[in-house]
């Protein structure tokens, strides 16, 4: 099991609640962090993106109201990675959640199989 696990959540999000319960049921020790009250910095987002091996767009909450209001589907292709990290860091509601971060990987969204593998369960 990973020595340190960070769980970023929006407490009102039902998927985040489900993910938290999943972690608790498996006895996973983690640090919970509100993605809105303590939203990730651009540097954190860069590090997590690099750990994840995923396309950067996977870190955006594409179903969120803010994403749609800002018309990011149209704007993102024109932004370089640093501009996207900076944008994500402006508001936690832009970040895909929940977000699981271990020493070895970062996984945006709750997928039980991926989380179990990342946590060695």
C-alpha positions in Angstrom: 0.0 0.0 0.0 1.2 3.5 -0.8 2.7 5.3 2.2 0.8 8.5 1.6 -2.6 8.9 -0.1 -4.2 12.3 -0.9 -8.0 12.3 -1.6 -9.3 15.5 -3.2 -13.0 15.8 -3.0 -16.0 18.1 -3.3 -17.9 16.9 -0.2 -21.3 17.6 -1.8 -20.4 15.4 -4.9 -22.1 12.0 -4.7 -19.3 10.3 -6.6 -16.8 11.8 -4.1 -19.0 10.4 -1.2 -19.0 7.0 -2.8 -15.2 7.1 -3.3 -14.7 8.1 0.3 -16.9 5.3 1.6 -15.0 2.9 -0.7 -11.6 4.0 0.8 -13.0 3.8 4.3 -14.5 0.3 3.8 -11.0 -0.9 2.7 -9.2 0.7 5.6 -7.2 3.0 3.4 -5.5 5.8 5.4 -5.7 9.1 3.5 -5.6 12.8 3.8 -8.9 14.3 2.6 -8.8 17.8 1.0 -11.6 19.9 -0.2 -10.9 20.7 -3.9 -12.9 24.0 -3.5 -11.6 25.2 -0.1 -8.0 24.2 -0.8 -7.9 24.0 -4.6 -4.7 22.6 -6.1 -1.9 24.8 -7.2 -0.6 24.9 -10.8 2.6 23.1 -9.6 0.6 20.4 -7.8 -1.5 19.9 -10.9 1.6 19.6 -13.1 3.1 17.0 -10.8 -0.1 15.0 -10.7 -0.6 15.2 -14.4 3.0 13.9 -15.0 2.4 11.1 -12.4 -0.9 10.1 -14.1 0.4 9.6 -17.6 -3.0 10.8 -18.8 -3.9 13.5 -21.3 -4.2 16.9 -19.4 -7.9 17.3 -20.5 -8.7 14.3 -18.2 -8.0 16.7 -15.2 -10.8 19.0 -16.2 -14.3 18.6 -14.9 -15.9 18.6 -18.3 -19.4 18.1 -17.0 -19.2 21.0 -14.6 -21.2 24.2 -15.0 -18.1 26.4 -14.8 -16.4 24.4 -17.6 -19.4 25.0 -19.8 -19.9 28.6 -18.8 -16.2 29.4 -19.7 -16.6 27.5 -23.0 -13.5 25.6 -22.3 -14.2 22.8 -24.8 -13.5 25.5 -27.5 -10.7 27.3 -25.6 -8.5 24.4 -24.3 -7.0 23.3 -27.6 -5.4 26.7 -28.0 -3.8 26.7 -24.5 -0.4 25.2 -23.7 0.0 22.9 -20.7 1.1 25.7 -18.4 -1.8 27.9 -19.3 -4.1 24.9 -18.6 -2.5 24.2 -15.2 -2.8 27.9 -14.3 -6.5 27.8 -15.4 -7.2 24.7 -13.3 -5.6 26.3 -10.3 -8.0 29.3 -10.4 -11.0 27.2 -9.2 -11.3 23.7 -7.8 -14.6 23.3 -9.5 -12.7 23.1 -12.8 -10.8 20.0 -11.6 -12.1 16.5 -12.2 -13.0 14.9 -8.9 -12.6 12.9 -6.9 -8.8 12.9 -7.4 -6.7 10.1 -5.8 -3.0 10.9 -5.5 -0.3 8.4 -4.3 3.4 8.6 -4.5 3.3 6.7 -7.8 0.2 8.0 -9.6 -2.7 10.3 -9.8 -6.2 9.2 -10.9 -8.9 11.8 -11.7 -12.4 10.4 -11.3 -13.5 7.3 -9.3 -12.8 4.0 -11.1 -12.7 1.2 -8.5 -10.3 -1.1 -10.5 -7.8 1.7 -11.1 -7.9 2.9 -7.5 -7.6 -0.7 -6.2 -4.5 -1.2 -8.4 -3.0 2.1 -7.4 -3.4 1.3 -3.7 -2.2 -2.3 -4.0 -5.6 -3.8 -3.0 
